[in-house]
Amino acid sequence: MSDPSANKALRTTPLHDAQVALGARMVAFAGYEMPVQYPQGVLKEHLWCREHAGLFDVSHMGQARLRGVSPLSAFEEVTPGDFIGLKAGKQRYSVLLNKTGGIIDDLMAGRPDDDGLFVVVNGAGKDHDFKVIDDELAGQVAIERLEDRALLALQGPEAAAVLKAHAPDAAALVFMDTRAMSAFGVDAIVSRSGYTGEDGYEISVPASAAVDVWNTLLADDRVRPIGLGARDSLRLEAGLPLYGHDLDETVSPIEGDLAFSVSRKRRDARDFPGASRIARELTQGPARVRVGLTVLEGAPAREGAEIADAAGTVIGVVTSGGFSPTLRQGIALGFVPPAHAEPGTPLQVIVRGKPQAAVVTKAPFVPHRYVRKL
C-alpha cells in the first residue's frame, strides 16, 4: 500500500521507532512512513483483530479543537449533520462538503468535554480540510491543530477488557460516546468507535506518552500490533468507505451510501453546501450509488476493475476490493446505477480482461459488533 506522497519527504508518527523495532514493514501513506504489516503478516493480523484485540497507530490523522462563541452551529455551515443538537459526551460521523454537495472528506466530530468541538479528519487531506474549515468559518471559530497528540486505535472483541485496566472510565462508554479522561496516567480523549466494524476505542494521548501507552497495551497477551494492510481488509469487510477511493469531491453523501450523515432537520432546512443537489437525489434518486459486491469466482476485483451487468454491458467501477480473510472470498465496493443496486442482483466484474460472476451484497459483509448498550 502506497500513495503519491511516496516521492516527498515523509513524516513520522511518535510511534515510528517502536514499530520499526517490532519488525514492521514501513511504506509511504498519507505523507507518513507507516507500518503496512508486522512479521506475522496481514492475514494473521486481520484474524487476530476479529478474535482478540488489535492495536493500530493512526497518529497520521488530523486532530483539532474548534473553539468560538458557537462552534457547533458554525460547523453546520460546512457539514450536513445536526451538531447544534450534539449532546455532551457524544460524537458524530459526518462529511465536509463542497459547494456542489461533493465530499471533501469524511470525519468524526465530538464533545468529549466543554472545550469546543473535537474533530478528527483523515491524514491525507488534513491540511486541506482545516484550510477549508478556516476559510469558510473565519471569524466564527478558531482552529487549534493538535500536532502534539498521538492517536491509537484498540479494536476487537477483547478491547474493552484490555482497556478497562488502564482507563476505568472507558468501561461506561457505548458506541459513539467520547470522553476526556485520565488514562494510562495522562490526559486522554477516548471514544468508543473505530474503523474495523469491531467493538473498540480510539485513544488520543499526548505525543510524549504515546510509546509508553503503546508498550503498555502490547504487554497484554490479548493485544497485537496491526498494520495498514489488515486495517484496509477489516474496513472493507465492515463495508466502510475509504476517502480517495470510495469517496471524493464528485461523490455526494447520497451516492456514497451515507444518507444517514444528512440529518432530518438539515434536510428540511436545506442550509448546508450542495443542499439542492442532495435534496434532489433524496427525492429523485442519484445517478449512481455505492454498493457491496461478493465476487463469486476467480481472483479478487481490485480498485479500477469494471463492473458489468449480466449481459456484459459495463455499468460501473470497483473503488475498493480484495480478499476477505473472514469470508475466504473476494469482496468489493463500487458504483453502479440504482437499477442494478438491489441486493441479490447478479453482476460481473472484469478482472484481467475476463468477466467473473459477482452479486450485489448488502454491506457490511461481516456484521458490525459495536456495543450500543451496556
C-alpha positions in Angstrom: 0.0 0.0 0.0 1.5 3.3 -1.0 0.4 6.8 -2.2 1.6 9.7 -4.4 3.4 11.2 -1.4 6.0 8.5 -1.7 8.3 10.8 -3.6 8.1 13.5 -0.9 9.9 13.7 2.4 7.8 11.5 4.7 6.8 12.5 8.1 6.8 10.0 11.0 4.5 9.5 14.0 5.7 9.3 17.6 5.4 5.5 17.3 7.7 5.1 14.3 10.8 3.8 16.0 8.7 1.5 18.2 7.1 0.0 15.1 10.5 -0.5 13.3 11.8 -2.3 16.5 8.8 -4.7 16.1 9.9 -5.6 12.6 7.2 -3.6 10.8 7.4 -3.2 7.0 7.1 0.6 6.5 5.5 2.2 3.5 4.5 5.7 2.4 0.9 6.5 3.3 -0.8 9.9 3.6 2.6 11.7 3.7 3.9 9.5 6.5 6.0 6.4 6.8 3.6 3.9 8.3 3.6 0.2 9.0 1.8 -1.9 6.4 2.3 -5.1 8.3 4.3 -6.8 11.0 6.2 -10.1 10.8 3.1 -12.3 11.4 1.5 -10.9 8.2 -1.7 -9.3 7.1 -3.9 -12.4 7.2 -3.0 -13.3 10.8 -3.2 -9.7 11.9 -6.7 -9.4 10.4 -8.0 -12.6 12.1 -6.4 -11.6 15.4 -8.3 -8.4 15.5 -11.5 -10.2 14.7 -10.9 -12.6 17.6 -8.9 -10.7 20.2 -7.6 -7.1 20.2 -5.6 -5.3 17.6 -3.6 -2.1 18.2 -3.3 0.5 15.4 -1.2 3.7 15.1 -3.5 6.3 13.5 -1.5 9.3 14.6 -1.2 10.5 11.0 -4.8 11.6 11.2 -5.6 15.3 11.9 -6.8 16.2 15.4 -8.1 19.7 16.2 -10.2 21.7 18.5 -12.7 24.2 17.1 -13.4 27.0 19.5 -15.6 30.1 19.4 -18.8 31.6 20.6 -20.9 28.9 18.8 -18.6 26.3 17.3 -21.4 23.7 17.0 -23.7 25.9 15.0 -20.7 27.2 12.9 -19.7 23.6 12.0 -23.1 23.1 10.4 -22.2 25.6 7.7 -19.7 23.1 6.2 -21.4 19.8 7.1 -24.9 18.3 6.9 -25.1 16.9 10.4 -27.0 18.1 13.4 -24.2 19.5 15.6 -26.3 22.0 17.4 -28.2 19.1 18.9 -25.0 17.1 19.7 -25.0 16.2 23.4 -22.0 16.4 25.6 -20.1 13.1 25.6 -21.2 12.2 22.1 -19.6 12.3 18.7 -20.9 12.1 15.1 -19.6 10.8 11.8 -20.1 13.5 9.2 -18.7 14.8 5.9 -17.2 18.1 4.9 -19.0 19.3 1.8 -18.0 21.4 -1.2 -20.4 23.9 -2.8 -21.9 21.2 -5.1 -22.5 18.7 -2.4 -19.4 16.6 -3.1 -17.4 15.2 -0.2 -14.2 16.9 0.6 -13.5 14.4 3.4 -15.3 12.3 6.0 -14.6 12.9 9.7 -15.5 12.4 13.3 -16.6 15.4 15.5 -17.5 15.2 19.1 -17.9 16.8 22.5 -15.6 14.9 24.9 -15.7 17.9 27.3 -16.7 21.6 27.2 -13.7 22.7 25.2 -15.4 23.4 21.9 -15.6 20.7 19.2 -13.0 17.9 18.9 -12.6 17.0 15.2 -10.6 14.1 13.7 -10.1 14.1 9.9 -8.2 11.8 7.5 -4.4 12.1 7.3 -4.0 12.5 3.6 -6.3 15.6 3.4 -5.9 17.2 6.8 -4.1 20.3 5.7 -6.7 21.0 3.0 -9.6 20.1 5.4 -8.5 22.5 8.1 -7.9 25.2 5.5 -11.4 24.8 4.2 -12.9 25.0 7.7 -10.7 28.0 8.5 -11.7 29.8 5.3 -15.4 29.1 5.5 -15.7 29.8 9.2 -13.3 32.6 9.6 -14.4 34.9 12.4 -16.6 32.3 13.9 -14.2 29.6 15.1 -10.5 29.3 15.9 -8.8 26.1 14.9 -6.2 24.6 17.2 -4.5 21.8 15.4 -3.3 19.2 18.0 0.0 18.3 16.4 1.4 17.4 19.9 -1.0 14.4 20.3 -0.9 10.8 19.0 -3.9 8.7 18.2 -4.2 5.0 18.8 -7.0 2.6 18.0 -7.6 -0.6 20.1 -10.1 -2.8 18.2 -11.6 -6.2 18.7 -13.8 -8.2 21.0 -11.3 -8.1 23.8 -10.6 -4.4 23.5 -12.9 -3.4 26.3 -11.5 -5.8 28.8 -7.9 -4.8 27.9 -8.6 -1.0 28.2 -10.6 -1.3 31.5 -7.4 -1.8 33.4 -5.8 1.4 32.2 -8.9 3.6 31.7 -11.7 2.5 34.1 -13.9 5.3 32.9 -13.9 3.9 29.4 -16.0 1.0 30.5 -19.1 3.2 30.8 -18.8 4.3 27.1 -21.0 2.9 24.4 -20.7 3.2 20.6 -20.0 6.8 19.6 -19.5 8.1 23.1 -16.5 10.2 23.7 -14.9 11.5 26.9 -11.9 13.4 28.2 -10.5 11.3 31.0 -7.4 10.1 32.8 -6.0 7.0 31.1 -2.5 5.5 31.4 -1.7 8.3 33.8 -2.2 11.1 31.3 -4.9 13.3 29.9 -6.7 11.4 27.2 -9.6 11.7 24.9 -11.3 8.3 24.4 -14.1 7.4 22.1 -15.8 4.0 21.6 -15.5 3.9 17.9 -13.2 2.7 15.1 -12.7 1.6 11.5 -12.9 -2.2 11.7 -16.6 -3.0 12.4 -15.5 -4.4 15.8 -16.0 -3.0 19.2 -13.1 -0.8 20.2 -11.7 2.6 21.1 -9.8 5.4 19.6 -7.4 7.0 22.2 -5.9 10.4 21.8 -2.9 11.0 24.1 0.0 13.4 24.3 2.7 12.5 21.8 5.2 12.3 24.6 3.2 9.5 26.2 2.5 7.5 23.0 5.3 5.0 23.2 4.5 4.2 26.9 0.8 3.7 26.1 1.7 1.6 23.0 4.1 -0.6 25.0 1.7 -1.0 27.9 -1.1 -2.2 25.7 1.2 -4.6 23.8 2.4 -6.1 27.1 -1.1 -7.7 27.3 -1.2 -11.1 25.6 -4.6 -10.3 24.1 -3.1 -7.4 22.1 -1.0 -7.4 18.9 0.1 -4.6 16.6 -1.8 -4.3 13.3 -0.7 -2.6 10.2 -2.4 -0.7 7.3 -2.9 -3.9 5.3 -5.2 -5.5 7.8 -6.8 -2.2 8.6 -7.9 -2.0 5.0 -9.2 -5.5 4.8 -11.0 -5.1 8.1 -12.7 -1.9 7.0 -13.6 -3.4 3.6 -15.4 -6.4 5.4 -17.2 -3.8 7.5 -18.4 -2.0 4.4 -16.7 1.3 5.4 -15.6 3.7 2.7 -12.1 4.9 2.3 -11.7 8.6 1.2 -9.8 9.0 -2.0 -11.1 5.6 -3.2 -14.8 5.2 -2.4 -15.4 8.9 -1.7 -14.1 12.0 -3.4 -15.3 15.5 -4.3 -17.5 14.3 -7.0 -19.4 11.9 -4.8 -22.4 13.1 -2.7 -23.4 11.5 0.6 -26.4 10.0 -1.2 -24.3 8.4 -3.9 -21.8 7.3 -1.3 -24.5 5.4 0.7 -24.0 7.9 3.5 -27.5 9.4 3.6 -27.6 8.9 7.4 -25.0 11.7 7.7 -27.5 14.2 6.4 -29.8 14.8 9.5 -33.5 15.1 9.0 -33.5 18.6 10.5 -30.9 19.7 8.0 -32.7 18.0 5.1 -35.8 20.2 5.9 -33.7 23.4 6.4 -31.5 22.8 3.3 -28.9 25.0 4.8 -25.7 23.2 4.0 -23.4 23.2 1.0 -24.8 21.5 -2.1 -28.2 21.2 -0.4 -30.2 21.5 -3.7 -28.3 18.6 -5.3 -28.6 16.4 -2.2 -32.3 17.2 -1.8 -32.9 16.3 -5.4 -31.0 13.0 -5.0 -33.0 12.2 -1.9 -36.3 12.6 -3.7 -35.5 11.5 -7.2 -32.6 9.2 -6.6 -28.9 9.6 -7.6 -27.4 8.6 -10.9 -25.1 6.1 -9.2 -24.8 4.5 -5.8 -22.1 2.8 -3.8 -22.8 -0.9 -3.3 -21.1 -4.0 -1.9 -20.2 -6.9 -4.2 -19.4 -10.5 -3.4 -17.1 -11.9 -6.1 -18.2 -15.5 -6.7 -15.3 -16.8 -8.7 -11.8 -16.1 -9.8 -9.4 -13.5 -8.4 -10.5 -10.6 -6.2 -11.6 -7.5 -8.1 -9.3 -4.6 -7.2 -9.9 -0.8 -7.5 -10.5 0.2 -11.1 -12.0 -3.1 -12.2 -15.1 -2.6 -14.4 -18.5 -3.8 -13.3 -20.8 -5.2 -15.9 -24.4 -6.3 -15.9 -25.5 -9.9 -16.5 -25.4 -9.2 -20.3 -21.8 -7.9 -20.2 -22.5 -4.2 -20.6 -20.2 -2.1 -18.4 -22.2 -0.1 -15.9 -19.8 0.8 -13.1 -16.4 0.5 -11.5 -14.9 -1.1 -8.4 -13.5 1.5 -6.0 -12.2 -0.9 -3.3 -11.7 -4.6 -3.4 -9.8 -7.5 -2.1 -9.8 -10.9 -0.4 -11.9 -11.3 2.8 -9.9 -13.3 5.3 -13.0 -13.8 7.4 -15.2 -15.0 4.5 -12.4 -16.6 2.4 -13.6 -14.9 -0.8 -13.4 -11.8 -2.8 -15.4 -8.7 -1.8 -15.6 -5.2 -3.2 -17.2 -1.8 -3.1 -18.1 0.1 -6.2 -20.6 2.4 -8.0 -23.5 1.2 -10.2 -26.8 2.8 -11.4 -29.6 2.4 -8.8 -31.4 -0.1 -11.1 -28.6 -2.5 -10.5 -28.1 -1.9 -6.8 -30.7 -4.2 -5.2 -29.0 -6.9 -3.1 -29.0 -10.2 -4.9 -28.6 -8.6 -8.3 -26.2 -10.7 -10.4 -23.4 -8.7 -12.0 -19.9 -9.3 -13.3 -16.5 -7.8 -12.5 -13.9 -7.7 -15.2 -10.5 -8.9 -13.9 -7.5 -9.0 -16.2 -9.9 -8.7 -19.1 -12.1 -11.7 -18.1 -15.6 -11.5 -16.7 -16.2 -13.1 -13.3 -19.6 -13.6 -11.6 -20.5 -11.3 -8.7 -23.6 -10.4 -6.8 -24.7 -7.2 -5.1 -24.4 -7.7 -1.4 -25.7 -5.5 1.4 -22.8 -4.2 3.5 -21.4 -4.9 5.9 -20.1 -8.2 4.6 -19.2 -9.1 8.2 -21.7 -7.9 10.8 -20.7 -4.9 13.0 -20.1 -5.7 16.6 -20.5 -2.2 18.1 -21.6 -2.0 21.7 -24.7 0.2 21.8 -25.9 -0.8 25.3 -24.2 -1.9 28.4 
